[in-house]
Amino acid sequence: MSSKQIRVALRGLHLVLGALIALFIYVPTLRVEATYGTLIQVAAVPLLVISGIVMWQLPKINKWRNRGQRTAS
């Protein structure tokens, strides 16, 4: 997978998770539903944080990945 494909996939995931959290905040009926609240707490927020950190550190991650390929050749 190229860097551009990874960046596009992470950006899409990040936007979808952000939309889920926005729905949770701004739609009162979803706040009452326990299943949706649990989904947000257990899955959406941690994945949003991880995807944000990976997007932020992607140049360093790519450098690390490329360094491993150069030493293996």
Residue frames as a rotation matrix with the C-alpha (Angstrom) as fourth column:
MET 1
0.584 0.812 0.000 0.00
0.812 -0.584 0.000 0.00
0.000 0.000 -1.000 0.00
SER 2
-0.252 -0.684 0.685 1.43
0.638 -0.650 -0.414 3.37
0.728 0.332 0.600 -0.98
SER 3
-0.847 -0.142 -0.513 1.63
0.499 -0.545 -0.673 6.36
-0.184 -0.826 0.532 1.35
LYS 4
-0.819 0.574 -0.020 -1.12
-0.534 -0.747 0.396 8.14
0.212 0.335 0.918 -0.56
GLN 5
-0.151 0.783 -0.604 -3.50
-0.060 0.602 0.796 5.17
0.987 0.157 -0.044 -0.23
ILE 6
-0.391 -0.051 -0.919 -2.78
0.856 0.346 -0.383 4.92
0.337 -0.937 -0.091 3.50
ARG 7
-0.969 -0.026 -0.246 -3.35
0.123 -0.913 -0.389 8.67
-0.214 -0.407 0.888 3.94
VAL 8
-0.582 0.805 -0.118 -6.65
-0.582 -0.311 0.751 8.56
0.568 0.506 0.649 2.01
ALA 9
-0.077 0.545 -0.835 -7.89
0.345 0.800 0.491 5.53
0.936 -0.250 -0.249 3.98
LEU 10
-0.573 -0.202 -0.795 -6.94
0.818 -0.080 -0.569 7.09
0.051 -0.976 0.211 7.32
ARG 11
-0.973 0.229 -0.025 -8.55
-0.228 -0.974 -0.014 10.42
-0.027 -0.008 1.000 6.38
GLY 12
-0.325 0.899 -0.295 -11.79
-0.376 0.164 0.912 8.66
0.868 0.407 0.285 5.42
LEU 13
-0.108 0.220 -0.970 -11.82
0.723 0.687 0.076 6.64
0.683 -0.693 -0.233 8.65
HIS 14
-0.823 -0.297 -0.484 -11.09
0.558 -0.583 -0.591 9.77
-0.107 -0.756 0.646 10.67
LEU 15
-0.831 0.552 0.069 -13.94
-0.488 -0.783 0.385 11.70
0.267 0.286 0.920 9.02
VAL 16
-0.082 0.827 -0.557 -16.46
-0.051 0.554 0.831 8.88
0.995 0.096 -0.003 9.50
LEU 17
-0.233 -0.050 -0.971 -15.54
0.886 0.402 -0.233 8.48
0.402 -0.914 -0.049 13.16
GLY 18
-0.974 -0.124 -0.189 -15.72
0.189 -0.907 -0.375 12.23
-0.125 -0.401 0.907 13.69
ALA 19
-0.543 0.840 -0.001 -19.19
-0.515 -0.331 0.791 12.25
0.664 0.430 0.612 12.13
LEU 20
-0.002 0.524 -0.852 -20.31
0.463 0.756 0.464 9.45
0.887 -0.393 -0.244 14.49
ILE 21
-0.555 -0.262 -0.789 -19.10
0.831 -0.209 -0.515 11.44
-0.030 -0.942 0.334 17.49
ALA 22
-0.967 0.252 0.043 -20.80
-0.244 -0.959 0.142 14.61
0.077 0.127 0.989 16.18
LEU 23
-0.210 0.931 -0.298 -24.05
-0.196 0.258 0.946 12.68
0.958 0.257 0.128 15.83
PHE 24
-0.124 0.102 -0.987 -23.64
0.830 0.557 -0.047 11.42
0.545 -0.825 -0.153 19.38
ILE 25
-0.830 -0.275 -0.485 -23.17
0.516 -0.709 -0.481 14.97
-0.211 -0.650 0.730 20.67
TYR 26
-0.904 0.375 -0.208 -25.86
-0.412 -0.893 0.182 16.77
-0.117 0.251 0.961 18.65
VAL 27
-0.237 0.865 -0.442 -28.66
-0.376 0.338 0.863 14.18
0.896 0.371 0.245 18.41
PRO 28
-0.327 0.088 0.941 -30.28
-0.942 -0.110 -0.317 13.82
0.075 -0.990 0.118 21.86
THR 29
0.733 0.675 0.088 -32.01
-0.680 0.732 0.050 10.51
-0.030 -0.096 0.995 21.09
LEU 30
0.496 -0.624 -0.604 -28.67
-0.022 0.686 -0.727 8.84
0.868 0.374 0.327 20.35
ARG 31
-0.452 -0.670 0.589 -27.23
-0.606 -0.254 -0.754 9.93
0.655 -0.697 -0.292 23.70
VAL 32
0.146 0.611 0.778 -29.98
-0.970 0.241 -0.007 8.01
-0.192 -0.754 0.628 25.49
GLU 33
0.881 0.216 -0.421 -29.40
-0.354 0.891 -0.285 4.79
0.314 0.400 0.861 23.54
ALA 34
0.615 -0.636 0.465 -26.90
-0.435 0.218 0.873 2.68
-0.657 -0.740 -0.143 25.49
THR 35
0.574 -0.393 0.719 -25.66
0.645 0.758 -0.101 0.67
-0.505 0.522 0.688 22.50
TYR 36
0.684 -0.293 0.668 -24.61
0.440 -0.565 -0.698 3.72
0.582 0.771 -0.258 20.53
GLY 37
0.783 -0.385 0.489 -22.98
-0.599 -0.679 0.425 5.28
0.168 -0.625 -0.762 23.60
THR 38
0.577 -0.573 0.581 -20.97
-0.063 0.679 0.732 2.12
-0.814 -0.459 0.356 24.20
LEU 39
0.610 -0.321 0.724 -19.96
0.789 0.324 -0.522 1.98
-0.067 0.890 0.451 20.53
ILE 40
0.763 -0.309 0.568 -18.70
-0.061 -0.909 -0.412 5.56
0.644 0.279 -0.712 20.73
GLN 41
0.691 -0.475 0.545 -16.79
-0.703 -0.264 0.661 4.99
-0.170 -0.840 -0.516 23.98
VAL 42
0.469 -0.482 0.740 -15.25
-0.017 0.833 0.553 1.63
-0.883 -0.272 0.382 23.15
ALA 43
0.224 -0.346 0.911 -14.61
0.873 0.486 -0.030 1.87
-0.433 0.802 0.411 19.41
ALA 44
0.706 0.160 0.690 -15.03
0.608 -0.636 -0.475 5.32
0.363 0.755 -0.547 17.86
VAL 45
0.930 -0.346 0.128 -13.02
-0.367 -0.837 0.406 7.51
-0.033 -0.424 -0.905 20.25
PRO 46
0.332 -0.874 0.354 -9.99
-0.045 0.360 0.932 5.20
-0.942 -0.325 0.080 20.52
LEU 47
0.158 -0.250 0.955 -9.91
0.913 0.405 -0.045 4.64
-0.375 0.880 0.292 16.73
LEU 48
0.883 0.185 0.432 -10.26
0.347 -0.877 -0.332 8.37
0.318 0.443 -0.839 16.14
VAL 49
0.760 -0.650 0.031 -7.31
-0.449 -0.489 0.748 9.08
-0.471 -0.582 -0.663 18.42
ILE 50
0.115 -0.742 0.661 -5.17
0.307 0.659 0.686 6.34
-0.945 0.124 0.304 16.86
SER 51
0.388 0.058 0.920 -5.97
0.920 0.027 -0.390 7.44
-0.047 0.998 -0.043 13.29
GLY 52
0.984 -0.022 0.177 -5.15
-0.012 -0.999 -0.053 11.04
0.177 0.050 -0.983 14.19
ILE 53
0.500 -0.854 0.144 -1.80
-0.383 -0.068 0.921 10.09
-0.777 -0.515 -0.361 15.70
VAL 54
0.067 -0.466 0.882 -0.93
0.661 0.683 0.311 7.90
-0.747 0.563 0.354 12.72
MET 55
0.687 0.207 0.696 -1.81
0.692 -0.476 -0.542 10.70
0.219 0.855 -0.470 10.26
TRP 56
0.940 -0.340 0.029 0.28
-0.324 -0.864 0.386 13.12
-0.106 -0.373 -0.922 12.31
GLN 57
0.200 -0.919 0.341 3.29
-0.532 0.190 0.825 10.79
-0.823 -0.346 -0.450 12.47
LEU 58
0.888 0.257 0.380 2.93
0.122 0.667 -0.735 9.24
-0.443 0.699 0.561 8.99
PRO 59
0.688 -0.698 -0.198 6.18
-0.526 -0.292 -0.799 10.73
0.500 0.654 -0.568 7.60
LYS 60
-0.161 -0.759 0.631 8.15
-0.981 0.192 -0.019 9.17
-0.106 -0.622 -0.776 10.49
ILE 61
0.325 0.362 0.874 6.30
-0.313 0.913 -0.262 5.87
-0.892 -0.188 0.410 10.06
ASN 62
0.997 0.036 -0.062 7.10
-0.069 0.242 -0.968 5.84
-0.020 0.970 0.243 6.33
LYS 63
0.286 -0.958 0.032 10.76
-0.855 -0.270 -0.443 6.58
0.433 0.099 -0.896 7.07
TRP 64
-0.157 -0.285 0.945 10.81
-0.797 0.602 0.049 3.68
-0.583 -0.746 -0.322 9.52
ARG 65
0.679 0.486 0.550 9.15
-0.065 0.787 -0.614 1.35
-0.731 0.381 0.566 6.98
ASN 66
0.915 -0.342 -0.212 11.54
-0.262 -0.106 -0.959 2.39
0.306 0.934 -0.187 4.19
ARG 67
0.072 -0.929 0.364 14.60
-0.993 -0.099 -0.057 1.99
0.089 -0.358 -0.930 6.40
GLY 68
0.090 0.046 0.995 13.61
-0.453 0.891 0.000 -1.61
-0.887 -0.451 0.101 7.08
GLN 69
0.921 0.284 0.266 13.29
0.108 0.470 -0.876 -2.30
-0.374 0.836 0.402 3.35
ARG 70
0.671 -0.722 -0.172 16.70
-0.621 -0.419 -0.663 -0.79
0.406 0.551 -0.729 2.53
THR 71
-0.157 -0.768 0.620 18.55
-0.956 0.277 0.101 -2.90
-0.250 -0.577 -0.778 5.10
ALA 72
0.331 0.357 0.874 16.78
-0.203 0.931 -0.303 -6.10
-0.921 -0.077 0.381 3.96
SER 73
0.977 0.095 -0.191 17.88
-0.200 0.089 -0.976 -5.62
-0.076 0.991 0.106 0.32
